[in-house]
């Protein structure tokens, strides 16, 4: 093993991480920005709020981003092997920039949806490539901490979008009123996304290509130069030899590399698929569908709920900082197990609260103040457990757990699974809640959290401090 961790150029590596995680910021920013534009979308394109129709449904229009996400995540993994990690992220940044501008000015619904899908492709690509790129340039002893920054940037982007939307709506009066240049405020909410996208695109020109990719393409001298800038010239040659030994001598990386020698999919890829799917199956993207109702049932006013949501965002970021502090000390697997157990307990606590409630004449859930408080506290503890564990650690694991030869192909598959699972859970929740009720819906998420605990025990191997060249392909 080389002495790279002790001789690392941390200033340069820190700058690289700062650039790469802008992709996470863009993911969070788009997720937050769309929440302030729904009135404008409905009026501009004559959309039906309760419809999921591709032609006039508000739900489909907003969620079409997810279609692009699982497409982008899949093809990004393969493109990363063909044209490089940095170049593929540049393509994603350009797509996001173009998508933001077109969404802001589109007068046709179909044009808007296409632009939103393109933006989603960029988000999906950045979501898998940013942590993978960081893993390929970071020292093994702090790799987990640096990759966890991705989750912090996602939450930061989300919060930034809320603040920008609040400012635009407040200055214009309402989101549908005309603002700068006679353009409605809700359109500016999309146009403002172009700023971080442009910064991302320009900044990517300032960082090097991944040395692992350069070796896979036979560009040994360039790879050694990058390694020297990262870890020092005295260890670059030894590190280069280690990397070169992990690539097949008879072919470049390809999708079929994820197959095991005896047939079927490699066990490590199945582990990645499990992590990608169950990060969504535990219900993180629907946990706050009834958030406002829960806060009010607990006795808070609407204005207090807004302040509490901001506090929740800060707590989520704080949970990620805790992860940064411990992930390279106690490891990835223990954090995932703690998260699974914590999420299971809190989800079942919410399930209990919902099961004890009653329905009013309109079919809405009614909880006592005590049950409402239990549900609110459990929901926030759930978010803390998620942002401490599965939120950041899943991305850390996907970025580092695969051998060099199959990393791009495995990321293609796992990235697709992650975003498709996101799509399935997001689309299925309204139907589950309406047809089966909240109790059964949250029981499903709780059961998934329990299953995830045992799957982690069985399938996940600890990667703390392990060099990427030592990752097992079995």
Buried (B, 14 or more C-beta within 10 A) or exposed (E): EBBBBEBBBEEBBBBBBEBBBBBBBBBBBBBBBBEBBBBBBBEBBEBBEEBBEEEBBBBBBBBBBBBBBBBBBBBBBBBBBBBBBBBBBBBBBBBBBBBBBBBBEBEEBEEBBBBBBBBBBBBBBBBBBBBBBBBBBBBBBBBBBBBBBBBBBBBBBBBBBBEBBEBBBEEBEEBBBEBEEEBBBBBBBBBBBBEBBBBBBEBBEEBBBBBBBBBBBEBBEBBBBBBBBBBBEEBBEBBBBBBBEBBEEEEEBBBEBBBBEEEEBBBBBBBBBBBBBBBBBBBBBBBBBBBBBBBBBBEBEEEEBBEBBEEBBEBBBBBBBBBBEBBBEEBBBBBBBBBBBBBBBBBBBBBBBBBBBEEEEEEEBEBEEEBBBBBBBBBBBBBBBBBBBBBBBBBBBBBBBBBBBBBBBBBBBBBBBBBBBBBBBBBEBBEBBEEEBBBBBBBBBBBBBBBBBEBBEEBBBEBBBBBBBEBEBE
